[in-house]
Amino acid sequence: MGQRKNGTLFVLATPIGNLKDITLRGLETLKQVGFILAESPGFTKKLLNSYGVKAKVWKFNQHSSPQEMAKYLTYLREGIDIALVSSAGTPGVSDPGNTLVRQCLREGIKVTPIPGPCAVTAAYSVSGMASDGFVFIGFLSPKKGKRQKELMEIKELKRSVVLFESCHRIHDTLRDLFEILGNREMVMVREATKFNEEIISGPIGKLMEWLSDKKLKGEITIVVEGFKKPSAEEIM
């Protein structure tokens, strides 16, 4: 008898807001896999229901135990295909999906990306920043001291920086950005692709002033321009 063929782990991007952003290949894959591992099954089921996809959805997130991951790896070894999805966007970007992917790679189990929506590239594409690349740093620490230390580490990076932030901490983060990075150009993308999508840009100080009396809601992605040496006129 021949050796049993492993299944494939499909790392599948799902919409970050607008459900119409799912790709044709993504939908096809969701219909064909044995089951779906979802960071937030409730979010994923809304997507599946909107397209009439009937599939098993199991939870896999930062709280999943080693025993649960071992169970999913066993299914893959037995030849069952699995789709891994995050709450929204591309798995492995500021979510726990990388743990399963890493173990699959170590064991020689096939991992295939199904590309699609990503909040990072969506925000960068509308930032107007220099197109020479960017550095993505995910979420900053919720603790002020550590957050400021993290910003000090990127202070002299010449490339743009992309980060996520909670609507509950945005005002504190803007103050730290202004204090440590200076009054750089910034673009803030809130609720990308959703009905209340908002994109605002300008110097950090101006955005701080404009947002000072606003209570923001929703997901926020920030793009900040990289470090530039001051010109001779600016130094004088």
C-alpha positions as a printed Julia matrix, in Angstrom:
236×3 Matrix{Float64}:
   0.0    0.0    0.0
   1.23   3.49  -0.81
   1.85   6.09   1.81
  -1.2    8.17   2.76
  -1.11  11.66   1.23
  -1.34  14.58   3.64
  -4.08  17.15   3.33
  -3.39  20.8    2.55
  -3.7   23.74   4.91
  -5.16  26.65   2.92
  -4.32  30.01   4.51
  -7.3   31.9    3.19
  -7.9   35.66   3.21
 -11.44  36.83   3.91
 -13.04  40.3    3.59
 -12.02  43.01   6.07
 -15.45  44.59   5.81
 -17.27  44.38   2.51
 -18.3   40.76   2.0
 -18.09  41.19  -1.77
 -14.3   41.32  -1.49
 -14.0   37.55  -1.13
 -12.17  36.07  -4.13
 -13.67  33.46  -6.45
 -10.84  31.07  -5.55
 -11.46  31.74  -1.87
 -15.13  30.81  -2.16
 -14.32  27.7   -4.16
 -11.82  26.59  -1.53
 -14.22  27.18   1.36
 -16.75  24.9   -0.37
 -14.27  22.1   -0.96
 -12.26  21.75   2.27
 -13.12  19.25   4.98
 -13.64  22.03   7.5
 -12.67  25.6    8.35
 -10.61  26.79  11.3
 -11.76  30.28  12.23
 -10.43  32.81  14.71
 -14.02  34.0   15.29
 -16.55  31.45  13.97
 -19.41  33.95  14.25
 -17.75  36.33  11.78
 -16.9   33.49   9.42
 -20.43  32.02   9.46
 -21.86  35.39   8.36
 -19.61  35.23   5.3
 -20.48  31.6    4.59
 -24.22  32.19   4.99
 -24.14  35.15   2.61
 -22.78  32.88  -0.13
 -24.71  29.73   0.79
 -21.57  27.84   1.77
 -22.33  24.89   4.02
 -19.16  23.93   5.86
 -18.05  22.88   9.32
 -16.45  25.74  11.24
 -14.26  25.1   14.26
 -12.6   27.67  16.48
  -8.83  28.2   16.38
  -7.4   31.25  18.14
  -4.84  32.32  20.74
  -6.75  30.4   23.41
  -6.68  27.07  21.58
  -4.78  24.38  23.46
  -1.8   22.34  22.18
  -4.15  19.34  22.22
  -6.54  21.08  19.82
  -3.7   21.94  17.43
  -2.48  18.35  17.6
  -5.98  17.2   16.63
  -6.03  19.46  13.56
  -2.56  18.27  12.54
  -3.81  14.68  12.76
  -6.66  15.48  10.36
  -4.15  16.98   7.91
  -1.93  13.89   8.18
  -5.0   11.78   7.39
  -5.51  13.63   4.11
  -8.21  16.12   5.1
  -7.89  19.62   3.65
  -8.41  22.53   6.05
  -8.96  26.25   5.45
  -7.51  28.61   8.06
  -9.2   32.02   8.29
  -8.88  34.98  10.65
 -11.68  37.24  11.85
 -11.03  39.41   8.82
  -8.27  39.82   6.26
  -5.22  37.65   5.78
  -4.37  35.02   8.43
  -0.97  35.22  10.11
  -1.0   39.04  10.2
  -1.45  40.01  13.86
  -3.4   36.85  14.64
  -2.53  33.4   16.04
  -2.69  31.46  12.77
   1.08  31.35  12.39
   1.45  28.66  15.08
  -0.4   26.07  13.01
   1.28  27.16   9.78
   4.73  26.85  11.36
   4.06  23.33  12.6
   2.77  22.26   9.18
   5.91  23.57   7.51
   8.08  21.7   10.01
   6.25  18.45   9.29
   6.24  18.85   5.52
   2.46  19.28   5.34
   1.54  21.4    2.33
   0.57  25.01   3.09
  -1.05  27.05   0.32
  -1.96  30.77   0.45
  -5.28  31.92  -0.96
  -4.52  35.65  -1.18
  -7.05  38.42  -0.88
  -8.01  41.31   1.41
  -5.49  42.65   3.9
  -5.93  45.78   6.05
  -2.18  46.5    5.89
  -1.88  46.69   2.11
  -5.31  48.32   1.76
  -4.25  51.21   4.0
  -0.82  51.55   2.41
  -2.33  51.62  -1.08
  -4.36  54.75  -0.25
  -1.69  56.46   1.88
   0.13  58.22  -0.93
   3.42  57.46   0.87
   6.63  56.7   -1.02
   6.34  53.33  -2.73
   9.76  52.07  -1.64
   8.31  49.63   0.88
   7.03  49.82   4.42
   7.52  48.26   7.85
   4.5   46.66   9.52
   4.59  46.57  13.32
   1.09  45.35  14.18
  -0.42  46.59  17.43
   1.65  48.74  19.77
   1.67  47.85  23.44
  -1.34  49.12  25.45
   1.11  50.17  28.18
   2.44  53.7   27.68
   6.03  53.06  28.69
   6.42  50.0   26.49
   4.56  51.68  23.63
   6.92  54.64  23.71
   9.9   52.29  23.77
   8.55  50.5   20.7
   8.2   53.83  18.89
  11.76  54.79  19.83
  12.94  51.63  18.08
  11.39  52.73  14.77
  12.11  56.44  15.1
  14.87  56.51  12.49
  13.42  54.03  10.02
  13.41  55.66   6.58
  10.49  53.63   5.28
   6.85  54.22   6.14
   5.44  52.41   9.15
   2.05  50.69   9.18
   0.36  49.77  12.44
  -2.98  48.77  13.89
  -4.63  50.51  16.81
  -7.73  50.13  18.91
 -10.29  52.93  18.74
 -10.09  53.03  22.55
  -6.35  53.88  22.53
  -6.07  55.99  19.4
  -5.78  59.33  21.21
  -2.99  58.08  23.5
  -1.15  56.58  20.54
  -1.39  59.79  18.52
   0.14  61.73  21.4
   3.02  59.27  21.61
   3.53  59.34  17.84
   3.72  63.13  17.93
   6.05  63.2   20.92
   8.5   60.58  19.66
   8.33  60.69  15.86
   7.53  64.38  15.49
   4.94  66.04  13.31
   5.21  63.64  10.4
   2.63  63.05   7.69
   0.16  60.35   8.61
  -2.85  58.62   7.09
  -5.51  56.99   9.25
  -7.87  54.46   7.69
 -10.89  53.57   9.8
 -13.46  50.9    9.0
 -11.82  50.1    5.65
 -14.26  48.84   2.97
 -17.24  49.19   5.33
 -20.18  51.58   5.04
 -18.58  54.06   7.47
 -15.13  53.96   5.88
 -13.07  57.04   6.71
  -9.64  58.05   5.42
  -7.99  61.18   6.81
  -4.48  62.47   6.3
  -2.19  65.26   7.37
   0.52  66.04   9.92
   0.1   64.09  13.16
  -0.45  67.3   15.12
  -3.28  68.38  12.85
  -4.98  65.0   13.12
  -4.65  65.08  16.91
  -6.4   68.44  16.97
  -9.13  67.38  14.56
  -9.83  64.13  16.43
  -9.47  65.53  19.97
 -13.22  65.75  20.66
 -14.25  62.7   18.63
 -15.01  59.26  20.02
 -14.0   56.88  17.27
 -15.35  53.41  16.65
 -14.21  50.51  14.54
 -10.94  49.11  13.22
  -8.07  51.54  12.63
  -4.94  51.23  10.5
  -2.3   53.96  10.57
   0.43  54.74   8.03
   3.19  57.13   9.16
   5.87  58.48   6.86
   9.45  57.38   7.47
  12.27  59.39   8.98
  13.67  62.23   6.88
  16.78  64.17   7.71
  15.89  67.84   8.18
  17.03  70.13   5.38
  19.56  72.89   5.98
  16.74  75.45   5.99
  14.87  73.51   8.67
  17.94  73.23  10.88
  18.66  76.95  10.73
